[in-house]
Amino acid sequence: MSEEQAAMATLVHLAQFRYLAVETFRRNGVGVVTPVWFVAQDGRLY
């Protein structure tokens, strides 16, 4: 599978969801999860 095909497969998979979770970490190592709303359109995430 080419890199472009893999990227499109990922977009197709993500398109079924409304948001993704981004986890960042505080200095003390505790993770903080933030929901990020997005839309997939024309092969891109916005």
Secondary structure, DSSP 4 states (H G I P E B T S, - for coil): --HHHHHHHHHHHHTT-SEEEEEEE-TTS-EEEEEEE--EETTEE-
